[in-house]
Amino acid sequence: MAGTAMWLGRREDVRDAVADGRYDEDEAISDDLASVRVAAEADVPVDMAVTAARQALERSATAPEEVTLLLHAHIGHQGVDQFAPASYVQGRTVGGSAAAIEVRQASNGGMAALHLAASYLSASSGSAAALLTTADKFNAPGWNRFRTDNGMILSDGATGLVLSRERGVARLLSSVVIGDATHEQVYRGDTWSKAPGEDGWPVDLRTRKERYFAAGADLLGVIGSITRNQEESLRTALDEAGVSVDDVARFVFPAVGRVLQDWESRKAMGIDESRTTWPWGRTVGHLGAGDQAAGLTHLLETGQVGPGDKVVLCGVGNGWAYSAAVLEILEQPNWTEQAGASA
């Protein structure tokens, strides 16, 4: 990993959302999230990605012509219907003839892009590099950041990451993605629509889940499946890297609410809260596909990890996909925190 960067919207205290009725008070207490990030009305998701990508490229000292692959991951609307976001980012960053591809794997999109890029570069030669970006802006009418789903709040932000064969501040030791479509319907629901928005806005994921379980799906069975697959992806990545849980300095998990963090299963694996980015993540909220790249950027910008430290990135996305990647920090970069144009 030669360079990383993030762009975050301005910080809004969740207590303000509770006070004006946008965020349920009981949910706010159980989620234990401190703030959400909100982009300005004029901010466009793909432009947020371009800003993060440019900074990641500058930090990496990677020449544009070295980039042979560009992957852009996101969940929602990128600024206009029916266009090519990855090509847009390419044209405003590295240009050239790199393959520019969109990655759509829900909240696991950033990790899926990392896994694919690592495989691509492993099969490449010379000084090849990949530019990975994520971006999402969860604004109305498409989304209700406090009510579209439960257990999390949806935040606006973007990330950039440069993966290189030649140089880096961190070495990628292993990467694992596991797919399990047994409970794919949880977030799909039981009806189809002819066009986006036909069922009305904002997107209502809560009702889809409620219908799935009302139809007879076993809630505990779904939770058990998610827990087992998350643990399997993590243990597999650690084994492939030859690293134990005790060797890891920091874990980066999705920035969702406390209940969804599943601290009990993590404690059973020997992972306690103090070795995660939760204290920071609860001030940011869920950045769609970008939680992991943003968390890593935070650790590097704040000097919380240094040469020799191992860092593990973990992800999960509906459908379902589970991922983990193990890194070894090689350098202590002299990066300052860049919170975004709207911070």
C-alpha positions in Angstrom: 0.0 0.0 0.0 1.8 3.1 -1.3 -0.7 5.7 -0.2 -4.1 6.2 1.3 -6.4 9.2 1.9 -9.9 10.0 2.8 -12.5 12.8 2.4 -15.2 13.3 5.1 -18.2 15.5 5.3 -18.7 17.9 8.1 -19.3 16.4 11.5 -22.8 16.6 13.0 -23.5 15.5 16.6 -26.1 12.7 16.7 -27.7 14.5 19.7 -28.9 17.1 17.3 -30.6 14.5 15.2 -32.2 13.0 18.3 -33.4 16.4 19.5 -35.2 17.2 16.2 -36.7 13.7 15.8 -34.6 12.4 12.9 -32.9 9.7 15.0 -34.7 7.5 17.5 -33.4 8.2 21.1 -33.4 4.5 22.1 -31.6 3.5 19.0 -29.0 6.3 19.5 -28.3 4.9 23.0 -27.9 1.3 21.8 -25.8 2.3 18.7 -23.5 4.5 20.9 -22.4 6.6 17.9 -21.3 10.1 18.5 -21.5 11.8 15.2 -22.4 11.5 11.5 -20.6 13.0 8.5 -22.7 15.1 6.1 -21.5 16.4 2.8 -22.6 19.8 1.5 -25.4 20.0 -1.0 -23.0 20.9 -3.8 -20.6 18.0 -3.0 -20.8 15.2 -5.7 -19.7 11.7 -4.7 -17.4 11.0 -7.6 -15.7 14.4 -7.0 -15.2 13.5 -3.4 -13.5 10.3 -4.7 -11.3 12.3 -7.0 -10.1 14.5 -4.1 -9.2 11.5 -2.0 -7.6 9.7 -5.0 -5.4 12.7 -5.8 -4.1 12.9 -2.3 -3.5 9.1 -2.1 -1.5 9.4 -5.4 0.5 12.3 -4.1 1.3 10.5 -0.9 2.3 7.4 -2.8 4.7 9.1 -5.3 3.2 6.8 -7.9 3.4 8.1 -11.5 0.1 8.2 -13.4 1.5 5.9 -16.1 2.2 3.2 -13.4 -1.5 2.8 -12.7 -2.8 -0.1 -14.8 -6.1 -0.7 -12.9 -8.6 1.7 -11.4 -11.5 0.3 -9.3 -14.3 2.5 -7.9 -16.6 1.0 -5.2 -19.8 2.5 -4.0 -23.4 1.8 -2.8 -25.5 4.6 -4.0 -26.0 7.4 -6.6 -22.8 8.9 -7.8 -24.1 12.2 -9.2 -26.1 11.4 -12.3 -27.9 8.4 -13.6 -26.3 6.0 -16.2 -22.7 7.1 -16.4 -19.3 5.5 -15.7 -18.0 6.7 -12.3 -14.7 4.7 -12.5 -13.9 6.4 -15.9 -14.8 9.8 -14.4 -12.3 9.3 -11.6 -9.7 8.0 -14.1 -10.1 11.0 -16.3 -9.5 13.4 -13.4 -6.6 11.6 -11.8 -4.3 9.3 -13.7 -5.8 9.4 -17.2 -4.1 7.0 -19.6 -5.4 3.6 -20.6 -5.8 1.7 -17.3 -8.8 -0.6 -17.0 -11.4 1.5 -15.1 -14.0 -0.7 -13.4 -16.9 -0.3 -11.0 -17.2 -2.6 -8.0 -20.6 -3.2 -6.5 -20.5 -5.4 -3.4 -22.4 -3.2 -1.0 -20.5 -2.4 2.2 -17.8 -4.9 1.2 -17.0 -3.1 -2.0 -13.8 -1.5 -0.9 -12.4 -4.8 0.5 -13.5 -6.6 -2.7 -11.7 -4.0 -4.8 -8.5 -4.5 -2.7 -8.8 -8.3 -3.1 -9.2 -8.1 -6.9 -6.5 -5.5 -7.3 -4.0 -7.6 -5.3 -4.7 -10.6 -7.5 -4.4 -8.4 -10.6 -1.0 -6.9 -9.5 0.3 -10.3 -8.5 -0.2 -11.5 -12.1 1.4 -8.3 -13.5 5.0 -7.4 -14.0 7.2 -4.3 -13.7 6.1 -1.2 -11.7 2.3 -1.8 -12.0 0.0 -0.1 -9.6 -3.8 0.1 -8.9 -5.8 3.0 -7.7 -8.8 2.1 -5.6 -11.5 4.6 -4.7 -14.8 4.6 -2.8 -17.5 7.3 -2.4 -21.0 7.6 -1.1 -23.3 10.4 -0.2 -26.5 9.3 1.7 -28.7 12.3 1.2 -32.5 12.6 0.7 -34.6 11.6 -1.1 -32.8 8.4 -1.8 -31.7 7.7 1.7 -32.6 8.5 5.3 -29.2 8.2 7.0 -30.8 7.6 10.4 -33.7 5.3 9.4 -32.9 3.5 6.1 -31.3 0.7 8.2 -31.0 -0.1 11.9 -27.8 -0.5 13.9 -25.9 2.1 11.9 -26.0 5.7 10.6 -25.0 6.4 7.0 -22.2 8.9 6.5 -20.9 10.8 3.5 -17.2 10.3 2.6 -14.7 9.0 0.1 -11.4 7.2 0.1 -8.4 6.7 -2.1 -5.8 3.9 -1.9 -2.8 3.1 -4.1 -1.6 -0.5 -4.3 1.8 -0.9 -5.9 4.2 -3.7 -6.8 7.2 -1.4 -6.1 6.9 0.5 -2.9 4.7 1.3 0.0 4.1 2.3 3.6 2.5 -1.1 4.3 2.8 -4.6 2.8 -0.3 -6.6 2.1 0.4 -10.0 3.6 -3.0 -11.7 2.8 -6.5 -11.0 1.6 -9.6 -13.2 1.8 -13.1 -12.8 0.6 -15.8 -15.3 1.4 -19.2 -15.4 -0.3 -22.3 -17.0 1.2 -25.7 -16.3 -0.5 -27.7 -18.5 1.9 -29.5 -15.4 3.3 -29.1 -13.1 0.3 -32.8 -12.2 0.5 -32.4 -10.4 3.9 -31.8 -7.1 2.2 -33.5 -7.7 -1.1 -37.0 -8.3 0.2 -39.7 -10.2 -1.6 -40.8 -7.9 -4.4 -39.3 -6.6 -7.6 -39.6 -3.1 -9.2 -39.4 -2.0 -12.8 -37.2 1.1 -12.1 -35.3 2.8 -9.3 -37.6 4.5 -6.9 -40.7 2.8 -8.0 -41.3 1.6 -4.4 -40.8 5.1 -3.2 -38.0 6.9 -1.4 -36.0 6.7 0.8 -34.7 3.2 0.5 -36.3 1.1 3.3 -34.0 -1.8 4.3 -35.7 -2.3 7.6 -39.0 -3.4 6.1 -37.3 -5.8 3.8 -35.6 -7.5 6.7 -38.8 -7.6 8.7 -40.6 -9.3 5.8 -37.8 -11.9 5.5 -38.0 -12.9 9.1 -41.8 -12.7 9.2 -41.9 -15.2 6.4 -40.2 -17.8 8.6 -36.4 -17.1 8.4 -34.6 -17.9 11.6 -33.1 -14.7 13.1 -30.6 -16.6 15.3 -29.6 -18.7 12.3 -28.8 -15.6 10.2 -26.9 -14.0 13.1 -25.0 -17.3 13.6 -24.1 -17.5 9.9 -22.8 -13.9 9.8 -20.7 -14.5 12.9 -19.2 -17.7 11.6 -18.4 -16.3 8.2 -16.8 -13.2 9.7 -14.7 -15.3 12.0 -13.7 -17.7 9.1 -12.6 -14.9 6.9 -10.5 -13.3 9.7 -8.9 -16.6 10.8 -8.1 -17.6 7.2 -6.4 -14.2 6.5 -4.4 -14.5 9.7 -3.3 -18.1 8.9 -2.3 -17.2 5.3 -0.2 -14.3 6.7 1.3 -16.4 9.4 0.1 -14.0 12.0 -1.7 -14.6 15.3 -4.4 -12.4 16.9 -1.9 -11.5 19.6 0.5 -10.2 16.9 -2.0 -7.6 15.6 -1.6 -4.0 16.8 -4.9 -2.7 15.4 -8.1 -4.1 13.9 -10.3 -2.0 11.6 -13.9 -3.1 11.6 -16.9 -1.5 9.8 -18.0 1.7 11.5 -21.5 0.6 12.5 -23.3 0.8 15.9 -22.2 -0.9 19.0 -24.8 -3.7 18.8 -23.7 -4.7 15.3 -20.0 -4.7 16.4 -20.6 -8.1 18.1 -18.0 -7.5 20.7 -18.7 -10.8 22.5 -17.6 -12.9 19.6 -14.5 -10.7 19.1 -13.6 -11.0 22.8 -13.8 -14.8 22.4 -11.2 -14.5 19.6 -9.0 -12.4 21.9 -9.8 -9.0 20.3 -10.7 -6.2 22.7 -12.0 -2.8 22.0 -8.8 -1.0 22.8 -7.1 -2.6 19.7 -9.8 -1.4 17.3 -10.6 1.9 15.6 -14.0 2.0 17.3 -13.3 5.2 19.3 -12.7 7.0 16.0 -15.3 5.1 14.0 -18.1 6.1 16.3 -17.4 9.7 15.4 -17.6 9.0 11.7 -20.4 6.5 11.0 -20.7 4.0 8.2 -19.0 5.2 4.9 -20.6 2.5 2.7 -17.7 0.8 1.0 -15.0 2.9 2.5 -14.8 2.1 6.2 -11.6 0.0 6.0 -9.5 2.4 3.8 -10.7 5.3 6.0 -9.8 3.5 9.2 -6.3 2.6 7.9 -5.8 6.2 6.8 -6.7 7.4 10.3 -4.2 5.1 11.9 -1.4 6.2 9.6 -2.3 9.9 9.8 -2.4 9.9 13.6 0.7 7.7 14.1 -1.1 5.0 16.0 0.8 2.3 14.1 4.5 2.2 13.0 7.0 0.0 11.3 6.6 -3.7 12.2 3.0 -3.3 13.4 0.4 -5.6 11.9 -3.0 -4.2 11.0 -6.1 -6.2 10.0 -9.0 -4.8 7.9 -12.3 -6.6 8.2 -15.4 -6.1 6.1 -18.9 -7.5 5.5 -21.5 -6.7 2.9 -25.1 -7.8 2.4 -25.6 -10.6 -0.1 -23.4 -11.8 1.8 -19.7 -11.3 1.5 -17.1 -11.4 4.2 -13.5 -10.2 4.0 -10.3 -9.7 5.9 -6.8 -8.4 4.9 -3.6 -8.4 7.0 -1.0 -5.7 6.5 2.4 -5.1 7.9 3.4 -1.4 8.4 6.7 -0.6 6.8 7.1 3.1 7.3 5.9 5.9 9.6 4.6 8.4 7.0 4.6 12.1 7.7 1.0 12.6 6.8 -1.3 15.2 8.4 -5.0 14.6 8.9 -7.1 15.8 6.0 -10.8 15.5 7.0 -12.4 16.8 3.8 -13.6 19.9 2.1 -16.7 20.0 4.2 -15.2 19.1 7.6 
